[in-house]
């Protein structure tokens, strides 16, 4: 099939046909899946080779089909490739990339998941992640991509601001005179979201009595306004978000298990910024364009780039956005942002990069490889291959600049790329 026109990190789609699980086949699948979405067809297998199929998936395949007697129909293969192509086209569209900015592997995987859920499902979605990782942006995108023909509005409720005293009015609405101060009737979130989407931000903060009320509405699709006798019907797509571990909250008795299973039809986990540091400069340039439309400032000089990718971001993407806003507001004149634009309170005390590149996730990856019996040579080759690919991405495929970044000659870089390709 044709390469992805949106450029969403994949150069195409492919089908791998094999007879059995072999190391060479797994290596080919692993290497090819870096640039393409693959369907593996296993020919002539007998029994139920479940472990082999999962091994292909772990190597990077997007799906595995068995050819035990009659081969799968062309429609089976075509349907999968067409679905993947459609999802990638949506994920690479300006509508999506202008909202969910990033090119790291973990972020691309999340965006594909979000796009497919939004376009092909009406089920409830639970978005889990640390504060500042883009949970509300994802909820808005799901609503935007929702394929319902007569779609209503997106209604947002911040559960951290809901008190027991006002919860009835906020969720259910009230009639005139229902309580002191109710001088006029009011629609609550359940009415406003009817036919649309209800987004409950930080649902893990709801007290147990409110969780019970919410569960009842979700199950029955009807409710009463405060002070009313008649039932009203409502139907909405529910999206919930939390920075809490709801499984732990269930075990502690602070969150209802039955409500969890109602809201978690799909679960999307947003990675922290420390788990997608490849996206820092891409995000920084995106925020710079947002804050710096009229001053003529463009880009960041090399030292500031190193500062941005070495800094820690306890507030995740929100923290990075705040920092870039301060840099832009301090900058004067055209040209890139320089060290003088970094506020004094943001500067590292030692004058050196703040955090080590050898993060916990790096150690975990090496530990996992060692535990699985991977040799030192293979670990080194994998690390080198990844470093080359990341450097080329950062330098927009320029071999010269990527080589400079890695401290090697362009010829050395090309030779190592060729060696890894084989």
C-alpha positions, 0 to 999 in steps of 0.5 A: 500500500501507499506510504502514509501521506500524513507522515505519522511516523510510518512509511507504509504497510506490509504483510509478512508470510512465514511458516514458523517462528524463527529468530530471523523472521522475528528480527525482520518483523522487529526492524520493519515495524519501526517504519511500517505496520505489519500483518503477519500470516503464519502458514501451515501451523497446527494446533494453537500456537498462541505463544508464537502469535504473542511473540510476533506481536511483541516483536512489533506486528500489528496483527497475526493471522493463521493459514492452517487450511484455507488462507484468510480471505482477501477481505480479511487482509484488506480490511485490516490494512484499510483500517490502519491506513484510515487511523493513521491518516486521521492521526496525521491530519492537521486537526489531530497534530495541531492539538496532540503534538508529539512524535515519540513512539509512546505518544504516537501509539496513544494518538492512534488509540485515541483516534481509533476509539473516537472514530470507531466506538461510542463507548465510555473512555477513562483517561489516566495520567499525571497532571499536565499530560493532556487529558483534557485535550484528548477528551476534546479530540475524542468529542471532535472526532465522534462520528455521531450525526446529530452530536450535541455539545461537550460538557466539562465538569471539574470534579474537584470543585463539586461539593456535596451541598451543590452536587445535586444542582451541578449534575441534575439541575434544579427547579425554581424554589427547590432551595433557598436562592433557586430563583430560576430553574437550571439545567445540570450537566446531565441535561446539557450533555444529552446527545453529546459528551460529558467529560468528568475531569478528575473523577477520582475526587468524587466522594462515594455518595456522588459516585453512587448517584452518577452510577445510577444515571449511567445505568438507567439513563434517567434522573430527576432535577432537584425539586422535581417529580418527573423523570428526565432522560439523558444519553451521552458519551462519557469520558472521565479522567483522573491522575489517581490509581483507581485500582488502588482506590478501589482496594482502599474502599474510596472508589466503587468497583462497579462505577470503574467498570462502567466508565472504563470501557476504554482506558487511555494512559497518557505518558509523562513528559519524562517518558517522551523526552524526544517530544520536548523540543517539538512541543517547545517550538509549538508553544513558541509559535503560540506565544510569539506570533508577532515578535519575529523570534524563531527557534532556540539556540543550541545551548537552550535546546540542551537546557530544555531537554535536560531539565526536569518537568514535574508539571509535565507538558503544562510545566514546559508550556509555562517555561516557554511562555516565560522565555518568549516574554523575556526575549527581545528582537528577532533570532532564536531564544538564548540563555539570557532569556532563561529567568534567573529562578529557572537556571541550573545552580551548577550551570550544567544540565539538570538531569542525567540521560540515564533515566530509570526507564533506560535502566529498566530497558537494559535490565529487561534485555539482560533478564531475557538473555540478550547479549551485550553486542545486541544491546549495544547495536540496539542502543546505537540504532535507536540513537541514530534514528532519534538524531536523524528525527531531531535533525529532520533527516540531515545526515550531516547534522545528525552526525555532528550531534552524535560526534561522528563523521557523516560517513561513519553514520552512513556505514553504521546505518547500512550495517544495522539495515542488514 
